[in-house]
Amino acid sequence: MSSQKGNVTRSRPQKHQNTFSFKNDKFDKSAQTKKINQKLHDGLCQRCKEVLEWRVKYNKYKPLSKPKKCVKCLQKTVKDSYHIMCRPCACELEVCAKCGKKEDIVIPFNKNPEKTENIEDHESYSHRRNCKRHEESDADLDFDIYLDDSDNNQMD
């Protein structure tokens, strides 16, 4: 900007232009960075979601080390960074968990997301085990059928 009083128009373009975008995990390959990058920002309005995504993108997001106090129920139940309300209070009041305004929630809270993942993992594991058992039993049956077929062919 010029030092002239009242001159707010720039007469030249930006001096340094970025040739590549910033990557928050370029040099930091830690588990914490991976966890932050994978975090789903749910229960927020569009603006708050964009703010948190910007923080993650430019390595400004800092996770909480211990739970914070909720402004509604006054319990230490806020486990997400930059949020002011716990999940149950935000769901009950249908407000953004970060700003507290009654805006449209982009991605609503999931009910027990950890439990559903564990159940799905357990179901897929048990399904794989059952399939293996079924394949083994099918293989035994096929072997018996081939013997029966060869006996029938010899008799003809």
SVG drawing of the C-alpha trace seen along z (x, -y; Angstrom):
<svg xmlns="http://www.w3.org/2000/svg" viewBox="-34 -12 43 112">
<polyline fill="none" stroke="black" stroke-width="0.4" points="0.0,0.0 1.1,-3.5 2.0,-5.8 -0.3,-8.5 -3.2,-9.4 -6.5,-8.0 -4.9,-6.1 -6.3,-2.6 -6.0,-1.4 -3.0,0.8 -1.2,-0.1 0.9,3.1 0.1,6.9 1.2,9.0 5.0,9.3 5.3,13.0 2.8,15.5 2.6,19.0 3.4,21.8 2.1,24.7 -0.5,25.0 0.3,25.6 0.3,29.2 -0.2,29.7 1.2,33.2 4.2,32.7 6.8,32.8 4.7,33.9 3.6,37.5 2.6,38.0 -0.4,40.0 -1.9,36.8 -1.8,35.0 -3.4,38.1 -6.1,38.1 -6.8,34.4 -7.0,34.7 -9.5,37.6 -11.8,35.9 -15.3,35.3 -16.7,31.9 -20.4,32.7 -23.0,30.8 -21.9,27.4 -23.3,24.7 -21.8,24.1 -19.6,21.1 -18.2,22.9 -17.5,26.0 -15.5,23.9 -13.6,22.2 -12.5,25.6 -11.7,27.0 -9.5,24.0 -7.7,24.5 -7.1,28.2 -5.9,27.3 -3.4,24.7 -2.1,26.6 -3.8,24.2 -6.2,26.8 -5.1,27.7 -7.0,30.6 -8.2,30.5 -6.0,32.2 -8.9,32.5 -12.6,31.9 -14.0,28.4 -17.1,27.2 -20.4,27.0 -22.1,23.7 -25.6,25.3 -25.3,28.2 -22.1,26.9 -20.5,30.3 -17.0,31.1 -18.3,33.0 -17.1,30.9 -14.5,33.2 -14.2,31.3 -11.9,28.3 -13.4,24.9 -16.8,26.1 -18.8,24.5 -21.5,27.2 -21.4,30.9 -23.1,33.2 -26.2,34.0 -27.0,30.3 -26.4,29.3 -28.6,32.1 -31.4,31.4 -31.4,27.6 -30.7,28.1 -28.0,25.4 -24.4,25.2 -22.1,26.7 -19.4,24.1 -21.2,20.8 -24.4,21.7 -26.6,20.1 -29.8,21.8 -28.5,22.2 -28.9,25.1 -26.7,28.0 -24.7,29.2 -23.8,32.7 -25.9,33.8 -24.4,35.7 -24.2,39.4 -25.6,41.4 -22.7,43.5 -20.4,43.5 -17.7,45.5 -20.1,48.3 -21.4,48.6 -17.9,48.9 -17.0,51.6 -20.2,53.5 -19.5,53.3 -15.9,54.5 -17.1,57.4 -19.9,58.3 -17.4,58.3 -15.0,60.4 -17.6,62.9 -18.9,62.9 -15.4,63.7 -15.1,66.5 -18.5,67.9 -17.6,67.7 -14.3,69.5 -16.2,72.3 -18.8,72.4 -16.1,72.6 -14.4,75.4 -17.6,77.3 -18.4,76.7 -15.0,77.9 -15.6,81.1 -19.0,81.5 -17.7,80.9 -15.0,83.5 -17.6,86.1 -19.7,85.1 -16.8,85.6 -16.2,89.1 -19.9,89.9 -19.8,88.6 -16.7,90.7 -18.3,93.8 -21.4,93.2 -19.3,92.7 -17.5,96.0 -20.7,98.0 -22.1,96.8"/>
</svg>
